[in-house]
């Protein structure tokens, strides 16, 4: 069964490897901390961006658990590496888009809804084969996004592709 603490650590390796919690200005005019962007998540209180790093990290951990881990039923995924990857990509590209990638890799209808059929297919899959399909799907998604607007995504594509393959 997927362990959230392990998956969160995997996620933070992409979002804030040093766990320093530095607040960064984002190109979209917002700010980000531990991967939480103020424009994408206006419900996050301004105090999160002003809190000490330890408190902000605890908030981020709770936020990702509630808003992502529970949606993907991460605790019910049998393979930890699959759970890690699903959470990591869900945070970066959204639960529906990531679920479609996972569903395609698992060979089920890609409706973007992480329900019981998706979970059953994930757990019935050979983990390494499933992960290879998820990684390939993510790399294609990111490459297609970049190709749709190279100027806009020039600073993002390299990191996205590294993330996809990890």
C-alpha positions as CSV (number, residue, x, y, z in Angstrom):
1,X,0.0,0.0,0.0
2,X,1.2,3.5,-0.9
3,X,2.9,5.3,2.0
4,X,2.2,9.1,1.8
5,X,5.3,10.1,3.6
6,X,7.5,8.3,1.0
7,X,5.5,9.8,-1.8
8,X,5.6,13.3,-0.3
9,X,9.4,13.0,0.0
10,X,9.6,12.0,-3.7
11,X,7.4,14.9,-4.6
12,X,9.5,17.4,-2.7
13,X,12.6,16.2,-4.6
14,X,11.0,17.8,-7.6
15,X,9.3,20.7,-5.9
16,X,12.0,21.8,-3.4
17,X,14.9,19.3,-3.2
18,X,16.6,21.2,-0.3
19,X,13.3,21.6,1.6
20,X,14.4,25.2,2.1
21,X,11.0,26.7,1.4
22,X,12.2,29.8,-0.3
23,X,9.3,31.8,-1.8
24,X,9.9,32.3,-5.5
25,X,8.2,34.7,-8.0
26,X,6.5,32.9,-10.8
27,X,6.2,33.9,-14.4
28,X,2.4,34.0,-14.1
29,X,2.7,36.8,-11.5
30,X,2.1,34.6,-8.5
31,X,4.5,33.2,-6.0
32,X,5.4,29.6,-5.1
33,X,6.6,27.7,-2.2
34,X,7.1,23.9,-1.9
35,X,5.5,23.8,-5.3
36,X,2.3,25.5,-4.3
37,X,1.6,28.4,-6.7
38,X,-0.6,31.3,-5.5
39,X,-2.3,31.7,-8.8
40,X,-3.1,28.1,-9.3
41,X,-4.2,27.8,-5.7
42,X,-5.7,31.1,-4.5
43,X,-7.3,29.2,-1.6
44,X,-4.0,28.9,0.1
45,X,-3.7,31.7,2.7
46,X,-1.1,34.4,2.3
47,X,0.3,33.3,5.7
48,X,1.7,30.2,4.1
49,X,4.1,32.3,2.0
50,X,5.1,34.2,5.1
51,X,5.5,31.4,7.7
52,X,8.8,29.9,8.7
53,X,10.0,27.1,6.5
54,X,9.1,24.2,8.9
55,X,5.5,25.4,9.4
56,X,5.1,26.0,5.6
57,X,6.5,22.5,4.9
58,X,3.9,21.0,7.3
59,X,1.2,23.0,5.6
60,X,2.3,21.8,2.2
61,X,2.4,18.2,3.4
62,X,-1.2,18.5,4.6
63,X,-2.3,20.4,1.4
64,X,-0.9,17.7,-0.9
65,X,-2.4,14.9,1.1
66,X,-5.9,16.4,1.0
67,X,-5.9,17.9,-2.5
68,X,-4.0,15.2,-4.4
69,X,-3.1,12.0,-2.4
70,X,-6.7,11.3,-1.4
71,X,-8.0,12.0,-4.9
72,X,-5.7,9.5,-6.5
73,X,-6.3,6.9,-3.7
74,X,-2.6,6.8,-3.2
75,X,-2.8,4.7,0.0
76,X,-4.6,1.9,-2.0
77,X,-1.9,1.7,-4.7
78,X,0.1,-1.4,-4.1
79,X,3.4,-0.3,-5.7
80,X,5.1,2.6,-3.9
81,X,7.0,3.7,-7.0
82,X,3.7,3.9,-8.9
83,X,2.1,5.9,-6.1
84,X,5.1,8.2,-6.0
85,X,5.0,8.9,-9.7
86,X,1.2,9.4,-9.8
87,X,1.3,12.0,-7.0
88,X,4.3,13.8,-8.4
89,X,2.7,14.2,-11.9
90,X,-0.7,14.9,-10.5
91,X,0.7,17.9,-8.6
92,X,2.5,19.1,-11.7
93,X,-0.1,18.6,-14.4
94,X,-3.3,18.1,-12.5
95,X,-5.2,15.0,-11.3
96,X,-7.4,14.7,-14.4
97,X,-4.5,14.9,-17.0
98,X,-2.2,12.6,-14.9
99,X,-5.1,10.1,-14.4
100,X,-5.5,10.0,-18.2
101,X,-1.9,9.1,-18.6
102,X,-2.1,6.5,-15.9
103,X,-5.3,5.0,-17.4
104,X,-3.7,4.8,-20.9
105,X,-0.6,3.1,-19.5
106,X,-2.8,0.7,-17.6
107,X,-5.0,0.0,-20.6
108,X,-8.3,1.3,-19.4
109,X,-10.7,4.0,-20.6
110,X,-9.0,7.4,-20.2
111,X,-11.7,9.5,-18.7
112,X,-9.4,11.3,-16.2
113,X,-11.4,10.2,-13.2
114,X,-9.4,8.2,-10.6
115,X,-12.0,5.7,-9.6
116,X,-12.2,2.0,-8.6
117,X,-11.6,0.7,-12.2
118,X,-8.5,2.8,-12.5
119,X,-7.2,1.6,-9.1
120,X,-8.0,-2.0,-10.0
121,X,-6.1,-1.6,-13.3
122,X,-3.1,0.1,-11.6
123,X,-2.8,-2.7,-9.1
124,X,-3.2,-5.5,-11.7
125,X,-0.4,-4.0,-13.8
126,X,3.2,-5.0,-13.8
127,X,4.7,-1.9,-12.0
128,X,7.8,-1.5,-14.2
129,X,5.7,-1.7,-17.4
130,X,3.1,0.7,-16.0
131,X,5.8,3.2,-14.9
132,X,7.4,3.1,-18.3
133,X,4.1,3.9,-19.9
134,X,3.4,6.7,-17.4
135,X,6.8,8.2,-18.0
136,X,6.5,8.0,-21.8
137,X,3.0,9.5,-21.6
138,X,4.2,12.4,-19.4
139,X,7.2,13.1,-21.6
140,X,4.9,13.2,-24.7
141,X,2.5,15.5,-22.9
142,X,5.2,17.9,-21.8
143,X,6.9,17.9,-25.3
144,X,3.5,18.5,-26.9
145,X,2.8,21.4,-24.5
146,X,6.2,22.9,-25.3
147,X,5.7,22.5,-29.1
148,X,2.3,24.3,-28.8
149,X,4.1,27.5,-27.5
150,X,7.9,27.2,-27.4
151,X,8.4,30.8,-26.3
152,X,6.1,30.4,-23.4
153,X,7.5,27.1,-22.2
154,X,11.2,27.4,-23.1
155,X,12.2,27.8,-19.5
156,X,10.1,24.8,-18.3
157,X,10.5,22.0,-20.8
158,X,13.9,20.7,-19.7
159,X,12.8,20.4,-16.1
160,X,9.5,18.8,-17.1
161,X,11.2,16.2,-19.2
162,X,13.6,15.3,-16.3
163,X,10.6,15.0,-14.1
164,X,8.8,12.8,-16.6
165,X,11.7,10.4,-16.8
166,X,12.4,10.2,-13.0
